[in-house]
Amino acid sequence: EALSEVRTAVVGMRGASLAFEIDKARQALTAADIQAEISALTTDGFPAQEAVLAMALREGVTNVIRHAGAKRCDIRLEPSAKALTLTIADDGSGAGRLVEGSGLKGMRARLAAIGGALDIRSGKTGTRLVATAPLSSANGETAS
């Protein structure tokens, strides 16, 4: 299912706009009375990676709002020569009690389908989710 979503996003039939999701995240966090600090650098030219990270952002922010009990959420999107990295960190009541439900499992599967990775750490000072989408395919070709 996750691979199918990635393929659909790549051909543009259901592609999520990362810029749109960043704006929605800001609005949703504000509506939930969670202070949002968002730093996102331009990432044009990588539709598959952006679509997967847009879905990860949506799921990650939903989890912050529903489960974290956070007062603050920092979102950072950083492109490098090799990858796009999305970090969502909150100051909620993580305390190591992370339960990986279907949303996080789907996120992990979508990232894996494009050769990416998901790292989640939950502790007394909140939860930090890092989604990495490589800018080259599994066979070494640069994504375009």
DRENLOLUM-713361 format. One record per residue (C-alpha): x, y, z; residue number from 1; chain. Coordinates in steps of 0.25 Angstrom, whole numbers, plus 5000, padded with zeros to 4 digits. Example, Ala and Ser with C-alpha at 12.3 -4.5 7.8 and 13.67 -1.06 7.14 Angstrom:
+------+-------+------+-----+-----+
: east : north :   up : seq : mol :
+------+-------+------+-----+-----+
: 5049 :  4982 : 5031 :   1 :   A :
: 5055 :  4996 : 5029 :   2 :   A :
+------+-------+------+-----+-----+
This chain:
+------+-------+------+-----+-----+
: east : north :   up : seq : mol :
+------+-------+------+-----+-----+
: 5000 :  5000 : 5000 :   1 :   A :
: 5011 :  5010 : 5004 :   2 :   A :
: 5019 :  5007 : 4991 :   3 :   A :
: 5006 :  5009 : 4983 :   4 :   A :
: 5004 :  5023 : 4990 :   5 :   A :
: 5018 :  5027 : 4986 :   6 :   A :
: 5016 :  5023 : 4972 :   7 :   A :
: 5003 :  5030 : 4971 :   8 :   A :
: 5010 :  5043 : 4977 :   9 :   A :
: 5021 :  5042 : 4967 :  10 :   A :
: 5012 :  5042 : 4955 :  11 :   A :
: 5005 :  5054 : 4961 :  12 :   A :
: 4991 :  5048 : 4963 :  13 :   A :
: 4991 :  5050 : 4978 :  14 :   A :
: 5004 :  5057 : 4980 :  15 :   A :
: 5005 :  5065 : 4993 :  16 :   A :
: 5011 :  5079 : 4992 :  17 :   A :
: 5021 :  5080 : 5003 :  18 :   A :
: 5019 :  5095 : 5003 :  19 :   A :
: 5004 :  5093 : 5005 :  20 :   A :
: 5006 :  5083 : 5016 :  21 :   A :
: 5016 :  5093 : 5023 :  22 :   A :
: 5005 :  5104 : 5023 :  23 :   A :
: 4995 :  5094 : 5028 :  24 :   A :
: 5004 :  5089 : 5039 :  25 :   A :
: 5006 :  5104 : 5044 :  26 :   A :
: 4991 :  5106 : 5044 :  27 :   A :
: 4987 :  5093 : 5051 :  28 :   A :
: 4998 :  5095 : 5062 :  29 :   A :
: 4993 :  5109 : 5064 :  30 :   A :
: 4979 :  5105 : 5065 :  31 :   A :
: 4983 :  5094 : 5075 :  32 :   A :
: 4990 :  5105 : 5083 :  33 :   A :
: 5004 :  5099 : 5081 :  34 :   A :
: 5015 :  5109 : 5078 :  35 :   A :
: 5021 :  5106 : 5064 :  36 :   A :
: 5035 :  5109 : 5060 :  37 :   A :
: 5037 :  5105 : 5045 :  38 :   A :
: 5049 :  5106 : 5037 :  39 :   A :
: 5048 :  5101 : 5023 :  40 :   A :
: 5058 :  5103 : 5011 :  41 :   A :
: 5053 :  5102 : 4997 :  42 :   A :
: 5054 :  5088 : 4991 :  43 :   A :
: 5048 :  5089 : 4977 :  44 :   A :
: 5051 :  5078 : 4967 :  45 :   A :
: 5049 :  5065 : 4976 :  46 :   A :
: 5035 :  5062 : 4974 :  47 :   A :
: 5035 :  5048 : 4980 :  48 :   A :
: 5043 :  5052 : 4992 :  49 :   A :
: 5035 :  5064 : 4994 :  50 :   A :
: 5022 :  5056 : 4993 :  51 :   A :
: 5027 :  5046 : 5003 :  52 :   A :
: 5032 :  5056 : 5013 :  53 :   A :
: 5019 :  5064 : 5011 :  54 :   A :
: 5011 :  5052 : 5016 :  55 :   A :
: 5021 :  5050 : 5027 :  56 :   A :
: 5019 :  5064 : 5032 :  57 :   A :
: 5004 :  5063 : 5032 :  58 :   A :
: 5005 :  5050 : 5040 :  59 :   A :
: 5015 :  5055 : 5049 :  60 :   A :
: 5008 :  5068 : 5052 :  61 :   A :
: 4995 :  5060 : 5054 :  62 :   A :
: 5002 :  5052 : 5065 :  63 :   A :
: 5008 :  5064 : 5072 :  64 :   A :
: 4994 :  5070 : 5073 :  65 :   A :
: 4986 :  5057 : 5077 :  66 :   A :
: 4996 :  5050 : 5086 :  67 :   A :
: 5008 :  5059 : 5091 :  68 :   A :
: 5002 :  5069 : 5100 :  69 :   A :
: 5012 :  5078 : 5095 :  70 :   A :
: 5013 :  5094 : 5096 :  71 :   A :
: 5023 :  5095 : 5085 :  72 :   A :
: 5027 :  5088 : 5072 :  73 :   A :
: 5039 :  5091 : 5064 :  74 :   A :
: 5039 :  5087 : 5049 :  75 :   A :
: 5051 :  5087 : 5040 :  76 :   A :
: 5053 :  5084 : 5026 :  77 :   A :
: 5067 :  5083 : 5021 :  78 :   A :
: 5072 :  5080 : 5008 :  79 :   A :
: 5087 :  5075 : 5006 :  80 :   A :
: 5094 :  5070 : 4994 :  81 :   A :
: 5090 :  5055 : 4997 :  82 :   A :
: 5076 :  5056 : 5004 :  83 :   A :
: 5064 :  5064 : 5009 :  84 :   A :
: 5063 :  5063 : 5024 :  85 :   A :
: 5050 :  5066 : 5031 :  86 :   A :
: 5051 :  5068 : 5046 :  87 :   A :
: 5038 :  5069 : 5055 :  88 :   A :
: 5042 :  5071 : 5070 :  89 :   A :
: 5032 :  5074 : 5081 :  90 :   A :
: 5033 :  5077 : 5096 :  91 :   A :
: 5022 :  5068 : 5100 :  92 :   A :
: 5020 :  5056 : 5109 :  93 :   A :
: 5028 :  5046 : 5101 :  94 :   A :
: 5035 :  5039 : 5113 :  95 :   A :
: 5039 :  5028 : 5104 :  96 :   A :
: 5024 :  5022 : 5103 :  97 :   A :
: 5024 :  5023 : 5088 :  98 :   A :
: 5015 :  5013 : 5081 :  99 :   A :
: 5017 :  5012 : 5066 : 100 :   A :
: 5003 :  5011 : 5061 : 101 :   A :
: 4998 :  5010 : 5046 : 102 :   A :
: 5001 :  5024 : 5043 : 103 :   A :
: 5016 :  5023 : 5047 : 104 :   A :
: 5017 :  5009 : 5041 : 105 :   A :
: 5012 :  5015 : 5028 : 106 :   A :
: 5021 :  5027 : 5028 : 107 :   A :
: 5033 :  5017 : 5030 : 108 :   A :
: 5028 :  5008 : 5019 : 109 :   A :
: 5027 :  5020 : 5009 : 110 :   A :
: 5041 :  5025 : 5013 : 111 :   A :
: 5047 :  5011 : 5011 : 112 :   A :
: 5040 :  5010 : 4997 : 113 :   A :
: 5049 :  5022 : 4993 : 114 :   A :
: 5061 :  5018 : 5000 : 115 :   A :
: 5059 :  5027 : 5012 : 116 :   A :
: 5059 :  5025 : 5027 : 117 :   A :
: 5051 :  5029 : 5039 : 118 :   A :
: 5057 :  5031 : 5053 : 119 :   A :
: 5048 :  5034 : 5065 : 120 :   A :
: 5052 :  5037 : 5079 : 121 :   A :
: 5043 :  5039 : 5090 : 122 :   A :
: 5048 :  5043 : 5104 : 123 :   A :
: 5045 :  5052 : 5116 : 124 :   A :
: 5047 :  5065 : 5108 : 125 :   A :
: 5037 :  5061 : 5097 : 126 :   A :
: 5038 :  5053 : 5083 : 127 :   A :
: 5047 :  5056 : 5071 : 128 :   A :
: 5044 :  5050 : 5058 : 129 :   A :
: 5054 :  5050 : 5047 : 130 :   A :
: 5050 :  5046 : 5033 : 131 :   A :
: 5061 :  5045 : 5022 : 132 :   A :
: 5058 :  5044 : 5007 : 133 :   A :
: 5071 :  5042 : 4999 : 134 :   A :
: 5072 :  5050 : 4986 : 135 :   A :
: 5078 :  5038 : 4978 : 136 :   A :
: 5071 :  5025 : 4975 : 137 :   A :
: 5075 :  5012 : 4980 : 138 :   A :
: 5083 :  5009 : 4967 : 139 :   A :
: 5091 :  5022 : 4970 : 140 :   A :
: 5084 :  5031 : 4959 : 141 :   A :
: 5081 :  5045 : 4964 : 142 :   A :
: 5066 :  5048 : 4966 : 143 :   A :
: 5060 :  5058 : 4957 : 144 :   A :
+------+-------+------+-----+-----+
